[in-house]
């Protein structure tokens, strides 16, 4: 997920709260996560078993080796330490472009392979990438209360720090607007993390049952093209909506599959057996931010 908004709109806070609505780790996931942290030397007597999903937030000055893993005797990097959890990259354009590009393999394959003189090592790296960025260098492009001081050239260079192929691998592009004073102060009685988490747990259970005969696949995000065709069937009207979006917004084949996976997940969260038009349209809305900004 990529969150875009002005400074102070709560992007980092939202990212940190995401772990509170994720489903609990299974015993298998907890053991696997503990092994990775043990190899990295992060497990001690007090924290000998990791029962909660990891949340990793490396600084933008991190090196390629720090993010991917390596050194003379390869150890897990941040992408593996975030396995089964969240990797949060705040101020995404501030990371070196070469560093961001190494994310493409683990995002696609769910694992990272490192070759050194000591040998060839493969570490799991199936994580949820959450990133945050400002709309421009000063941060106030499009802000209703502050004037942007950036030139068009500065804005273009800032956005080009993030490549199209990387954006293509991020499922959700979310605009995070500023909250006005009245809305900030009023007690709206919104849903608690516990309530949202229950809904997520129910959707995860639906997916576990869906893929029970497909070893290695336990969530919609893990589906390959064959499974997408099998489990993301669309009605004629939904097919028309997706076709129009593909032709108008020039989405890639990868974006096509990701839209279907998101639509399938939205239907699961509502307990719907079939993907409906509204699920497809909402999934498409989560893909338009990169096209609006980078075309």
Backbone as JSON, one array per atom type, in Angstrom:
{
  "sequence": "XXXXXXXXXXXXXXXXXXXXXXXXXXXXXXXXXXXXXXXXXXXXXXXXXXXXXXXXXXXXXXXXXXXXXXXXXXXXXXXXXXXXXXXXXXXXXXXXXXXXXXXXXXXXXXXXXXXXXXXXXXXXXXXXXXXXXXXXXXXXXXXXXXXXXXXXXXXXXXXXXXXXXXXXXXXXXXXXXXXXXXXXXXXXXXXXXXXXXXXXXXXXXXXXXXXXXXXXXXXXXXXXXXXXXXXXXXXXXXXXXXXXXXXXXXXXXXXXXXXXXXXXXXXXXXXXXXXXXXXXXXXXXXXXXXXXXXX",
  "N": [[0.84, -1.19, 0.0], [0.54, 2.22, -0.82], [0.65, 5.29, 0.66], [-0.32, 8.6, 0.18], [0.11, 11.95, 0.99], [-0.03, 15.21, 2.58], [2.46, 16.51, 4.95], [1.94, 15.5, 8.33], [-0.61, 14.43, 8.16], [-1.13, 11.96, 9.15], [-0.05, 9.61, 8.11], [2.12, 7.94, 8.92], [1.2, 7.14, 11.45], [-1.09, 5.68, 10.75], [0.12, 3.57, 9.4], [1.54, 2.29, 11.46], [-0.56, 1.37, 12.97], [-1.63, -0.64, 11.48], [-0.69, -3.21, 12.04], [-2.22, -3.94, 14.17], [-4.62, -4.79, 13.22], [-4.17, -6.95, 11.7], [-4.48, -10.49, 11.07], [-3.9, -12.97, 13.64], [-0.74, -14.65, 13.93], [-0.21, -17.9, 12.64], [0.85, -21.0, 14.18], [2.84, -22.15, 12.61], [3.68, -19.94, 11.06], [4.69, -18.29, 13.1], [6.85, -19.81, 14.07], [8.48, -19.88, 11.79], [9.02, -17.14, 11.44], [10.39, -16.61, 13.83], [12.68, -18.15, 13.46], [13.98, -16.76, 11.39], [14.59, -14.3, 12.63], [16.22, -15.28, 14.59], [18.45, -16.22, 13.16], [19.39, -13.77, 12.35], [20.35, -12.84, 14.7], [18.67, -11.6, 16.53], [17.16, -12.67, 18.49], [16.76, -13.29, 21.86], [17.1, -14.39, 25.32], [14.87, -13.24, 26.57], [13.14, -12.71, 24.5], [12.45, -15.15, 23.04], [10.65, -16.32, 21.37], [8.66, -15.33, 18.73], [5.54, -14.11, 18.71], [3.91, -12.22, 17.67], [3.12, -10.32, 14.74], [5.81, -9.03, 12.8], [6.92, -5.6, 12.6], [8.65, -3.62, 10.6], [10.65, -0.79, 10.12], [12.76, 0.63, 8.36], [15.29, 3.23, 8.09], [15.55, 5.84, 5.6], [18.15, 5.99, 4.72], [19.21, 3.5, 4.53], [21.19, 0.8, 3.26], [21.54, -1.16, 0.18], [22.29, -3.74, 0.9], [21.51, -3.79, 3.59], [18.76, -3.7, 3.32], [18.07, -5.85, 1.61], [19.66, -7.95, 2.48], [22.74, -9.68, 3.22], [26.23, -9.18, 3.3], [29.53, -10.56, 4.08], [29.11, -13.14, 5.09], [26.1, -14.13, 4.39], [23.27, -12.64, 5.91], [19.85, -12.26, 7.04], [18.04, -9.52, 5.59], [16.11, -6.45, 5.93], [13.81, -7.01, 4.42], [13.39, -9.68, 4.85], [13.28, -9.85, 7.61], [10.88, -8.69, 7.97], [9.14, -10.6, 7.21], [6.04, -12.22, 7.05], [4.9, -10.06, 8.22], [4.88, -6.5, 8.38], [6.55, -4.23, 6.24], [7.56, -1.07, 6.51], [8.07, 1.81, 4.71], [8.87, 4.92, 5.15], [8.62, 8.24, 3.81], [9.12, 7.6, 1.04], [10.31, 8.47, -1.54], [12.76, 9.39, -0.66], [14.45, 7.3, -0.3], [17.23, 5.64, -1.84], [17.11, 5.15, -5.33], [18.18, 2.8, -6.42], [18.16, 1.18, -4.2], [15.44, 0.87, -3.71], [14.73, -0.55, -5.98], [15.64, -3.13, -5.53], [13.62, -4.28, -4.19], [11.83, -5.41, -5.91], [12.11, -8.15, -6.66], [11.66, -9.7, -4.18], [9.02, -8.81, -3.66], [7.64, -9.89, -5.77], [8.27, -12.65, -5.77], [8.25, -13.52, -3.12], [10.46, -14.32, -1.77], [14.03, -14.09, -1.25], [17.12, -14.34, -2.84], [20.51, -14.7, -2.16], [23.78, -14.49, -3.26], [27.01, -15.27, -2.37], [30.57, -15.53, -1.64], [30.65, -17.33, 0.4], [28.56, -18.96, -0.12], [25.29, -19.8, -1.45], [22.29, -18.37, -0.5], [18.9, -18.54, 0.46], [16.27, -16.62, 1.6], [13.06, -16.37, 3.15], [10.61, -13.9, 2.25], [7.98, -12.8, 2.46], [6.06, -10.29, 2.78], [4.0, -7.49, 3.83], [4.1, -4.63, 2.04], [4.2, -1.34, 3.02], [4.08, 1.98, 2.26], [4.88, 5.49, 2.48], [4.49, 8.83, 1.33], [5.09, 12.27, 0.41], [3.19, 14.53, -1.7], [4.84, 16.19, -3.17], [8.12, 17.82, -3.15], [8.01, 19.9, -1.13], [5.72, 19.16, 0.1], [3.08, 20.1, 0.01], [1.47, 20.12, -2.27], [-1.63, 20.45, -3.74], [-2.81, 20.79, -1.27], [-5.41, 22.2, 0.61], [-5.04, 24.28, 2.42], [-2.43, 25.17, 2.5], [0.12, 26.63, 0.48], [1.76, 25.28, -2.34], [5.26, 25.32, -2.94], [6.83, 24.36, -4.91], [8.42, 23.92, -8.1], [7.22, 22.86, -11.37], [9.21, 21.24, -12.53], [10.72, 20.4, -10.32], [8.81, 18.87, -8.98], [8.34, 16.83, -10.83], [10.88, 15.57, -10.96], [11.04, 14.67, -8.33], [8.96, 12.76, -8.18], [9.83, 10.94, -10.05], [11.72, 9.49, -8.78], [10.69, 7.16, -7.97], [10.12, 4.18, -9.52], [8.09, 3.1, -12.32], [7.7, 0.23, -12.6], [8.0, -0.6, -9.9], [5.88, 0.73, -8.62], [3.83, -0.56, -9.92], [3.73, -2.94, -8.62], [2.58, -2.44, -6.23], [-0.35, -2.79, -4.53], [-2.41, -1.11, -3.46], [-3.17, 2.27, -3.71], [-3.38, 5.01, -1.87], [-4.96, 8.03, -1.05], [-4.28, 10.34, 1.46], [-5.85, 12.69, 3.03], [-5.67, 15.92, 4.73], [-6.98, 16.31, 8.04], [-9.63, 18.24, 9.2], [-10.11, 20.66, 11.91], [-12.58, 20.44, 13.35], [-13.45, 17.87, 12.7], [-11.37, 16.46, 13.75], [-11.65, 16.84, 16.48], [-14.17, 15.91, 17.16], [-16.14, 13.26, 18.57], [-16.49, 10.63, 16.88], [-17.01, 7.99, 17.15], [-15.86, 5.77, 15.75], [-14.97, 2.58, 14.23], [-13.26, 0.21, 16.26], [-9.89, -1.14, 16.5], [-10.05, -3.8, 17.23], [-12.59, -4.63, 16.36], [-12.35, -4.34, 13.59], [-10.3, -6.12, 13.17], [-11.52, -8.57, 13.71], [-13.16, -8.83, 11.49], [-11.23, -9.02, 9.53], [-10.02, -11.41, 10.29], [-12.09, -13.21, 9.78], [-12.27, -12.98, 6.99], [-9.75, -13.96, 6.32], [-10.01, -16.61, 7.14], [-11.9, -17.52, 5.31], [-10.32, -17.47, 3.03], [-8.33, -19.33, 3.67], [-9.82, -21.68, 3.67], [-10.59, -21.66, 1.02], [-8.24, -22.17, -0.39], [-7.41, -24.66, 0.45], [-6.77, -26.97, -0.92], [-4.55, -26.24, -2.3], [-1.41, -26.3, -1.85], [0.93, -24.13, -0.22], [-0.33, -21.82, -0.88], [-2.21, -19.47, 0.77], [-3.51, -17.09, 0.97], [-5.29, -14.52, -0.84], [-3.45, -12.86, -2.05], [-1.34, -14.52, -2.68], [-2.04, -15.87, -4.93], [-1.47, -17.28, -8.16], [-1.56, -16.66, -11.75], [-3.19, -18.68, -12.82], [-4.81, -19.47, -10.64], [-6.05, -17.07, -10.15], [-7.69, -16.86, -12.39], [-9.37, -18.96, -11.8], [-10.61, -18.39, -9.31], [-11.43, -15.75, -9.35], [-13.73, -15.06, -10.82], [-15.72, -13.08, -13.01], [-18.79, -11.31, -13.47], [-20.72, -10.46, -16.43], [-21.2, -7.68, -16.47], [-19.32, -6.74, -14.6], [-17.0, -7.52, -15.87], [-17.09, -5.81, -18.04], [-16.73, -3.34, -16.8], [-14.09, -3.59, -15.85], [-12.7, -3.99, -18.24], [-13.08, -1.53, -19.54], [-11.69, 0.16, -17.82], [-9.08, -0.87, -18.05], [-8.51, -0.28, -20.73], [-8.8, 2.49, -20.8], [-7.15, 3.57, -18.77], [-4.81, 2.32, -19.24], [-3.64, 0.1, -17.88], [-1.26, -2.36, -16.78], [-0.62, -5.9, -17.5], [0.1, -7.11, -15.13], [-1.07, -5.36, -13.29], [-3.71, -5.86, -13.88], [-4.18, -8.47, -12.85], [-3.71, -7.92, -10.18], [-5.72, -6.13, -9.54], [-7.92, -7.83, -9.69], [-7.33, -9.58, -7.58], [-7.49, -7.85, -5.38], [-10.17, -7.09, -5.59], [-11.36, -9.56, -5.13], [-10.62, -9.9, -2.46], [-11.94, -7.75, -1.26], [-14.56, -8.59, -1.61], [-14.49, -10.87, 0.02], [-14.13, -9.69, 2.54], [-16.62, -8.64, 2.92], [-18.06, -10.87, 3.09], [-19.09, -11.96, 0.77], [-19.85, -14.28, -1.78], [-19.5, -14.03, -4.53], [-17.7, -11.85, -6.75], [-18.58, -8.53, -7.08], [-19.81, -5.72, -9.07], [-19.25, -3.34, -7.64], [-17.07, -4.06, -6.09], [-15.06, -4.46, -7.98], [-14.9, -1.87, -9.06], [-14.05, -0.41, -6.82], [-11.56, -1.6, -6.36], [-10.24, -0.79, -8.69], [-10.09, 1.95, -8.25], [-8.11, 2.05, -6.37], [-5.89, 1.77, -7.9], [-5.47, 3.98, -9.48], [-3.97, 6.14, -8.63], [-1.18, 6.12, -9.18], [-1.25, 6.41, -11.97], [-2.39, 8.94, -12.27], [-0.41, 10.51, -11.2], [2.06, 9.86, -12.39], [1.91, 9.74, -15.15]],
  "CA": [[0.0, 0.0, 0.0], [1.23, 3.5, -0.87], [-0.17, 6.4, 1.16], [0.19, 9.88, -0.28], [-0.55, 13.07, 1.63], [0.83, 16.26, 3.13], [3.01, 16.2, 6.28], [1.05, 15.64, 9.47], [-1.96, 13.91, 7.93], [-1.29, 10.71, 9.89], [0.36, 8.44, 7.32], [2.94, 7.04, 9.75], [0.35, 6.59, 12.5], [-1.92, 4.65, 10.14], [0.98, 2.42, 9.11], [1.85, 1.59, 12.71], [-1.78, 0.74, 13.49], [-2.04, -1.75, 10.62], [-0.38, -4.51, 12.66], [-3.24, -4.26, 15.17], [-5.8, -5.36, 12.58], [-3.79, -8.15, 10.96], [-4.82, -11.73, 11.79], [-2.83, -13.55, 14.45], [0.11, -15.6, 13.22], [-0.38, -19.31, 12.94], [2.05, -21.55, 14.82], [3.85, -22.32, 11.56], [4.22, -18.61, 10.73], [5.47, -17.82, 14.25], [8.11, -20.55, 14.09], [9.27, -19.42, 10.65], [9.47, -15.78, 11.74], [11.38, -16.7, 14.91], [13.93, -18.68, 12.88], [14.65, -15.69, 10.64], [15.14, -13.35, 13.59], [17.3, -15.96, 15.31], [19.6, -16.19, 12.26], [19.89, -12.39, 12.35], [20.86, -12.53, 16.05], [17.74, -10.69, 17.21], [16.39, -13.43, 19.48], [17.5, -13.51, 23.1], [16.37, -15.15, 26.33], [13.59, -12.6, 26.89], [12.29, -12.76, 23.31], [12.87, -16.38, 22.37], [9.62, -16.76, 20.43], [7.9, -14.19, 18.22], [4.13, -14.49, 18.54], [3.22, -11.11, 17.0], [3.66, -10.03, 13.41], [6.84, -7.99, 12.85], [6.76, -4.32, 11.94], [10.0, -3.11, 10.37], [10.61, 0.55, 9.54], [14.13, 1.1, 8.17], [15.5, 4.62, 7.71], [15.77, 5.96, 4.16], [19.58, 5.91, 4.41], [19.61, 2.1, 4.54], [21.87, 0.35, 2.04], [20.93, -2.3, -0.5], [22.57, -4.94, 1.72], [20.69, -3.72, 4.79], [17.36, -3.97, 2.98], [17.92, -7.16, 0.99], [20.44, -8.96, 3.19], [24.03, -9.9, 2.59], [27.52, -9.17, 3.99], [30.4, -11.65, 3.65], [28.33, -14.34, 5.37], [24.77, -13.54, 4.26], [22.27, -12.64, 6.97], [18.6, -11.67, 6.54], [17.86, -8.07, 5.58], [14.81, -5.98, 6.41], [12.71, -7.64, 3.7], [13.16, -10.99, 5.46], [12.89, -9.62, 9.01], [9.47, -8.29, 7.93], [8.38, -11.76, 6.73], [4.77, -12.45, 7.77], [4.47, -8.82, 8.86], [4.82, -5.26, 7.59], [7.75, -3.44, 5.98], [7.09, 0.3, 6.31], [9.07, 2.73, 4.16], [8.39, 6.29, 5.24], [9.31, 9.15, 2.88], [9.58, 6.65, 0.01], [11.22, 9.01, -2.55], [14.06, 9.7, -0.08], [15.3, 6.12, -0.45], [17.95, 5.58, -3.11], [16.33, 4.4, -6.33], [18.75, 1.45, -6.54], [17.72, 0.43, -3.03], [14.03, 0.52, -3.92], [14.6, -1.52, -7.07], [15.88, -4.5, -5.06], [12.37, -4.8, -3.63], [10.98, -5.99, -6.94], [12.15, -9.61, -6.61], [10.91, -10.25, -3.05], [7.59, -8.51, -3.79], [7.08, -10.78, -6.78], [8.51, -14.08, -5.5], [8.08, -13.87, -1.71], [11.72, -14.81, -1.24], [15.18, -13.37, -1.78], [18.29, -15.21, -2.96], [21.75, -13.94, -2.06], [24.95, -15.3, -3.6], [28.28, -14.76, -1.89], [31.63, -16.53, -1.68], [30.34, -18.34, 1.42], [27.5, -19.83, -0.61], [24.04, -19.22, -1.95], [21.3, -18.44, 0.57], [17.55, -18.06, 0.14], [15.49, -16.28, 2.79], [11.68, -15.99, 2.83], [10.36, -12.46, 2.38], [6.59, -12.53, 2.09], [5.67, -9.23, 3.69], [3.1, -6.46, 3.29], [4.82, -3.38, 1.89], [3.44, -0.12, 3.27], [4.96, 3.13, 2.01], [4.25, 6.8, 2.62], [5.24, 9.89, 0.68], [4.42, 13.55, 0.18], [2.89, 14.69, -3.13], [5.88, 16.99, -3.8], [9.21, 18.03, -2.2], [7.61, 20.7, 0.04], [4.68, 18.39, 0.75], [1.77, 20.74, 0.07], [0.78, 20.16, -3.55], [-3.02, 20.06, -3.59], [-3.31, 21.03, 0.07], [-6.33, 23.35, 0.55], [-4.69, 25.35, 3.36], [-1.03, 25.6, 2.33], [0.5, 26.79, -0.93], [2.95, 24.54, -2.77], [6.35, 26.19, -3.38], [7.67, 23.59, -5.83], [8.25, 24.12, -9.53], [6.85, 21.61, -12.06], [10.39, 20.42, -12.74], [11.05, 19.78, -9.03], [7.79, 17.85, -8.71], [8.57, 15.71, -11.74], [12.08, 14.86, -10.51], [10.71, 14.03, -7.06], [8.13, 11.59, -8.43], [10.56, 9.98, -10.86], [12.58, 8.67, -7.93], [10.01, 5.87, -7.81], [9.92, 3.65, -10.86], [6.79, 2.54, -12.66], [7.6, -1.19, -12.24], [7.79, -0.77, -8.46], [4.5, 1.15, -8.35], [2.94, -1.57, -10.47], [3.68, -4.05, -7.68], [1.89, -2.0, -5.01], [-1.76, -3.02, -4.84], [-3.31, -0.05, -3.03], [-2.63, 3.63, -3.69], [-4.39, 5.68, -1.04], [-4.78, 9.46, -0.75], [-4.53, 10.62, 2.88], [-6.02, 14.14, 3.15], [-5.59, 16.51, 6.07], [-8.22, 16.27, 8.81], [-9.87, 19.57, 9.75], [-10.16, 20.73, 13.37], [-13.85, 19.94, 13.87], [-13.47, 16.41, 12.56], [-10.34, 15.93, 14.65], [-12.09, 16.95, 17.86], [-15.45, 15.27, 17.45], [-16.1, 11.85, 18.92], [-17.32, 10.01, 15.84], [-17.31, 6.61, 17.52], [-15.49, 4.86, 14.67], [-14.67, 1.19, 14.58], [-12.0, -0.05, 16.97], [-9.02, -2.1, 15.82], [-10.53, -5.15, 17.54], [-13.72, -4.94, 15.49], [-11.82, -4.5, 12.23], [-9.5, -7.34, 13.15], [-12.44, -9.7, 13.64], [-13.58, -8.92, 10.1], [-10.07, -9.51, 8.78], [-9.86, -12.82, 10.65], [-13.12, -13.95, 9.05], [-11.87, -13.02, 5.58], [-8.59, -14.86, 6.22], [-10.51, -17.97, 7.26], [-12.5, -17.82, 4.02], [-9.24, -17.73, 2.08], [-7.68, -20.6, 4.04], [-10.69, -22.75, 3.19], [-10.59, -21.61, -0.45], [-6.99, -22.7, -0.94], [-7.01, -25.83, 1.22], [-6.2, -27.98, -1.82], [-3.44, -25.63, -3.04], [-0.29, -26.11, -0.91], [1.76, -22.96, -0.42], [-1.19, -20.65, -1.1], [-3.17, -19.33, 1.87], [-4.19, -15.81, 0.88], [-5.53, -14.08, -2.22], [-2.23, -12.23, -2.58], [-0.42, -15.56, -3.15], [-2.56, -16.54, -6.14], [-0.87, -17.09, -9.47], [-2.53, -16.33, -12.79], [-4.14, -19.78, -12.96], [-5.77, -19.4, -9.55], [-6.84, -15.85, -10.35], [-8.73, -17.2, -13.36], [-10.29, -19.9, -11.19], [-11.34, -17.87, -8.15], [-11.83, -14.35, -9.52], [-14.67, -15.01, -11.93], [-16.49, -11.84, -13.05], [-20.03, -11.27, -14.26], [-20.55, -9.71, -17.68], [-21.12, -6.25, -16.18], [-18.03, -6.49, -13.94], [-16.0, -7.66, -16.92], [-17.15, -4.59, -18.84], [-16.13, -2.27, -16.0], [-12.64, -3.8, -15.83], [-12.19, -3.79, -19.61], [-13.06, -0.09, -19.81], [-10.59, 0.74, -17.03], [-7.82, -1.31, -18.65], [-8.29, 0.44, -21.99], [-8.74, 3.94, -20.56], [-6.03, 3.93, -17.89], [-3.61, 1.63, -19.75], [-3.04, -0.73, -16.85], [-0.47, -3.49, -17.26], [-1.17, -7.23, -17.22], [0.29, -7.34, -13.69], [-2.09, -4.58, -12.58], [-4.98, -6.55, -14.12], [-4.3, -9.55, -11.86], [-3.76, -7.35, -8.83], [-7.07, -5.58, -9.37], [-8.81, -8.96, -9.42], [-7.03, -10.07, -6.24], [-8.04, -6.88, -4.43], [-11.63, -7.21, -5.67], [-11.7, -10.82, -4.44], [-10.45, -9.66, -1.02], [-13.04, -6.87, -0.84], [-15.75, -9.44, -1.51], [-14.31, -11.72, 1.2], [-14.34, -8.88, 3.74], [-18.06, -8.44, 3.07], [-18.7, -12.18, 3.16], [-19.77, -12.23, -0.49], [-19.28, -15.39, -2.53], [-19.14, -13.56, -5.87], [-17.18, -10.5, -6.91], [-19.61, -7.68, -7.67], [-19.32, -4.53, -9.77], [-18.71, -2.35, -6.71], [-15.75, -4.52, -5.65], [-14.13, -4.18, -9.08], [-14.72, -0.42, -9.17], [-13.23, 0.05, -5.69], [-10.19, -2.07, -6.61], [-9.67, 0.06, -9.73], [-9.78, 3.25, -7.64], [-6.85, 1.91, -5.65], [-4.79, 1.7, -8.86], [-5.41, 5.16, -10.33], [-3.08, 7.19, -8.12], [0.08, 6.14, -9.92], [-1.48, 6.92, -13.3], [-2.63, 10.38, -12.17], [0.81, 11.22, -10.8], [3.28, 9.55, -13.12], [1.77, 9.76, -16.61]],
  "C": [[0.88, 1.25, 0.0], [0.27, 4.59, -0.4], [0.48, 7.72, 0.76], [-0.61, 11.01, 0.37], [0.45, 14.06, 2.19], [1.39, 15.85, 4.49], [1.97, 16.41, 7.37], [-0.35, 15.11, 9.27], [-2.19, 12.55, 8.59], [-0.88, 9.46, 9.13], [1.16, 7.44, 8.16], [2.11, 6.4, 10.86], [-0.52, 5.47, 11.95], [-1.11, 3.39, 9.87], [1.25, 1.6, 10.37], [0.63, 0.87, 13.28], [-2.19, -0.47, 12.66], [-1.78, -3.11, 11.27], [-1.44, -4.91, 13.67], [-4.49, -4.86, 14.55], [-5.46, -6.59, 11.74], [-4.17, -9.39, 11.75], [-3.63, -12.27, 12.57], [-2.01, -14.54, 13.62], [-0.26, -17.02, 13.61], [0.91, -19.81, 13.6], [3.18, -21.71, 13.82], [4.49, -20.99, 11.2], [5.1, -18.09, 11.86], [6.82, -18.5, 14.32], [9.03, -20.06, 12.98], [9.84, -18.03, 10.9], [10.55, -15.78, 12.81], [12.72, -17.19, 14.37], [14.7, -17.59, 12.16], [15.31, -14.71, 11.6], [16.28, -13.97, 14.39], [18.58, -15.95, 14.47], [20.23, -14.8, 12.24], [20.43, -11.97, 13.72], [19.97, -11.61, 16.84], [16.89, -11.39, 18.26], [17.27, -13.67, 20.7], [16.64, -14.28, 24.09], [15.0, -14.57, 26.63], [12.6, -12.69, 25.72], [12.66, -13.98, 22.47], [11.86, -16.89, 21.36], [8.77, -15.57, 20.03], [6.47, -14.62, 17.93], [3.32, -13.4, 17.83], [3.9, -10.8, 15.67], [4.67, -8.89, 13.48], [6.43, -6.72, 12.11], [8.15, -3.71, 11.82], [9.9, -1.78, 9.65], [12.03, 1.09, 9.38], [14.19, 2.56, 7.74], [15.83, 4.69, 6.22], [17.24, 5.93, 3.76], [20.07, 4.47, 4.34], [20.24, 1.7, 3.2], [21.11, -0.81, 1.4], [21.09, -3.57, 0.32], [21.7, -4.95, 2.97], [19.24, -4.07, 4.51], [17.18, -5.4, 2.49], [18.57, -8.28, 1.79], [21.77, -9.15, 2.49], [25.16, -9.94, 3.57], [28.33, -10.4, 3.55], [29.77, -13.02, 3.92], [26.88, -13.9, 5.46], [23.86, -13.73, 5.47], [21.0, -11.98, 6.44], [18.6, -10.15, 6.62], [16.47, -7.72, 6.06], [13.64, -6.66, 5.71], [12.38, -9.02, 4.26], [12.75, -10.86, 6.93], [11.42, -9.2, 9.08], [8.58, -9.43, 7.44], [7.19, -12.04, 7.65], [4.26, -11.2, 8.5], [4.48, -7.66, 7.89], [6.21, -4.64, 7.46], [7.27, -2.03, 5.64], [8.25, 1.18, 5.85], [8.48, 4.14, 4.16], [9.24, 7.19, 4.36], [9.93, 8.34, 1.74], [10.55, 7.27, -1.01], [12.61, 9.35, -2.0], [15.0, 8.5, -0.11], [16.02, 6.17, -1.79], [17.15, 4.72, -4.09], [16.85, 2.97, -6.47], [18.32, 0.57, -5.37], [16.28, -0.02, -3.2], [13.87, -0.57, -4.98], [14.85, -2.94, -6.61], [14.64, -5.11, -4.43], [11.56, -5.58, -4.65], [10.96, -7.52, -6.89], [11.38, -10.17, -5.41], [9.41, -9.96, -3.11], [6.92, -9.48, -4.75], [7.14, -12.24, -6.36], [8.27, -14.49, -4.05], [9.32, -14.47, -1.09], [12.86, -14.02, -1.87], [16.38, -14.31, -1.75], [19.55, -14.36, -3.01], [22.91, -14.88, -2.34], [26.21, -14.59, -3.15], [29.32, -15.86, -1.98], [31.35, -17.66, -0.7], [29.25, -19.3, 0.96], [26.29, -19.06, -1.08], [22.96, -19.44, -0.91], [19.97, -17.87, 0.09], [16.78, -17.84, 1.42], [14.06, -15.95, 2.36], [11.47, -14.5, 3.05], [8.96, -12.13, 1.89], [6.03, -11.55, 3.11], [4.65, -8.32, 3.03], [3.89, -5.16, 3.24], [3.86, -2.22, 2.1], [4.41, 1.04, 3.11], [4.17, 4.42, 2.15], [5.13, 7.83, 1.93], [4.4, 11.15, 0.6], [4.13, 13.69, -1.31], [3.96, 15.48, -3.89], [6.98, 17.23, -2.77], [8.82, 18.84, -0.96], [6.47, 20.04, 0.79], [3.28, 18.95, 0.66], [1.08, 20.9, -1.28], [-0.65, 19.64, -3.36], [-3.61, 20.28, -2.22], [-4.2, 22.28, 0.05], [-5.92, 24.52, 1.44], [-3.27, 25.87, 3.24], [-0.69, 25.64, 0.85], [1.77, 26.03, -1.23], [3.99, 25.51, -3.33], [7.23, 25.53, -4.45], [7.38, 23.93, -7.29], [7.83, 22.8, -10.18], [8.03, 20.68, -12.27], [10.79, 19.7, -11.45], [10.08, 18.64, -8.71], [8.02, 16.61, -9.56], [9.78, 14.9, -11.31], [11.82, 14.09, -9.22], [9.94, 12.72, -7.3], [8.88, 10.52, -9.21], [11.58, 9.18, -10.06], [11.99, 7.29, -7.7], [9.66, 5.36, -9.19], [8.52, 3.11, -11.07], [6.67, 1.07, -12.3], [7.4, -1.44, -10.75], [6.36, -0.39, -8.08], [3.5, 0.1, -8.81], [2.76, -2.75, -9.51], [3.02, -3.69, -6.36], [0.4, -2.0, -5.29], [-2.65, -1.81, -4.57], [-2.59, 1.29, -3.02], [-3.69, 4.52, -3.04], [-4.02, 7.13, -0.78], [-5.17, 9.7, 0.7], [-4.64, 12.13, 3.06], [-5.87, 14.62, 4.58], [-6.97, 16.46, 6.73], [-8.44, 17.66, 9.43], [-10.13, 19.5, 11.27], [-11.43, 20.11, 13.94], [-13.91, 18.42, 13.83], [-12.47, 15.76, 13.5], [-10.83, 15.88, 16.09], [-13.37, 16.18, 18.18], [-15.27, 13.78, 17.73], [-17.05, 11.11, 17.98], [-17.69, 8.57, 16.16], [-17.01, 5.62, 16.41], [-15.17, 3.47, 15.17], [-13.33, 1.07, 15.29], [-11.18, -1.05, 16.16], [-9.51, -3.53, 16.04], [-11.66, -5.57, 16.61], [-13.25, -5.18, 14.05], [-11.05, -5.8, 12.12], [-10.38, -8.58, 13.06], [-12.89, -9.92, 12.2], [-12.44, -9.46, 9.22], [-9.85, -11.0, 9.04], [-10.86, -13.68, 9.89], [-12.78, -14.07, 7.57], [-10.68, -13.95, 5.38], [-9.03, -16.32, 6.3], [-11.17, -18.43, 5.95], [-11.43, -18.2, 3.01], [-8.51, -19.03, 2.4], [-8.5, -21.78, 3.55], [-10.69, -22.82, 1.66], [-9.38, -22.33, -1.02], [-6.51, -23.96, -0.23], [-6.37, -26.9, 0.34], [-5.05, -27.43, -2.67], [-2.3, -25.33, -2.07], [0.55, -24.88, -1.24], [0.98, -21.69, -0.68], [-2.2, -20.59, 0.03], [-3.88, -17.99, 1.89], [-4.4, -15.46, -0.6], [-4.28, -13.51, -2.86], [-1.27, -13.26, -3.15], [-0.87, -16.22, -4.44], [-1.72, -16.23, -7.37], [-1.96, -16.83, -10.5], [-3.59, -17.41, -12.96], [-5.22, -19.73, -11.89], [-6.63, -18.15, -9.64], [-8.0, -16.13, -11.32], [-9.8, -18.1, -12.74], [-11.19, -19.27, -10.14], [-11.81, -16.42, -8.28], [-12.73, -14.19, -10.74], [-15.5, -13.73, -11.84], [-17.76, -12.02, -13.87], [-19.78, -10.44, -15.52], [-20.41, -8.21, -17.41], [-19.8, -5.88, -15.52], [-16.89, -6.56, -14.94], [-15.93, -6.4, -17.78], [-16.49, -3.43, -18.12], [-14.61, -2.38, -16.03], [-12.03, -3.55, -17.21], [-12.08, -2.3, -19.92], [-11.9, 0.57, -19.07], [-9.24, 0.37, -17.62], [-7.5, -0.51, -19.9], [-8.09, 1.93, -21.78], [-7.48, 4.34, -19.79], [-4.74, 3.21, -18.25], [-2.89, 0.85, -18.65], [-2.27, -1.88, -17.49], [-1.16, -4.8, -16.95], [-1.01, -7.56, -15.73], [-0.78, -6.59, -12.89], [-3.46, -5.24, -12.73], [-5.2, -7.63, -13.06], [-4.42, -8.99, -10.45], [-5.12, -6.71, -8.55], [-8.04, -6.7, -9.0], [-8.58, -9.53, -8.01], [-7.62, -9.15, -5.17], [-9.56, -6.97, -4.41], [-12.1, -8.46, -4.96], [-11.62, -10.63, -2.92], [-11.56, -8.76, -0.48], [-14.34, -7.66, -0.69], [-15.67, -10.34, -0.28], [-14.59, -10.94, 2.48], [-15.83, -8.62, 3.99], [-18.82, -9.76, 3.12], [-19.45, -12.56, 1.91], [-19.07, -13.37, -1.24], [-18.77, -14.94, -3.89], [-18.59, -12.15, -5.82], [-18.23, -9.67, -7.64], [-18.98, -6.45, -8.33], [-18.64, -3.54, -8.83], [-17.33, -2.76, -6.2], [-14.71, -4.23, -6.72], [-13.85, -2.69, -9.17], [-13.86, 0.12, -8.02], [-11.78, -0.37, -5.89], [-9.5, -1.22, -7.67], [-9.27, 1.41, -9.16], [-8.45, 3.2, -6.89], [-5.65, 1.82, -6.58], [-4.6, 3.0, -9.63], [-4.41, 6.21, -9.86], [-1.77, 7.25, -8.87], [-0.11, 6.69, -11.33], [-1.69, 8.44, -13.27], [-1.33, 11.14, -11.93], [1.97, 11.03, -11.75], [3.12, 9.52, -14.63], [2.42, 11.0, -17.17]]
}
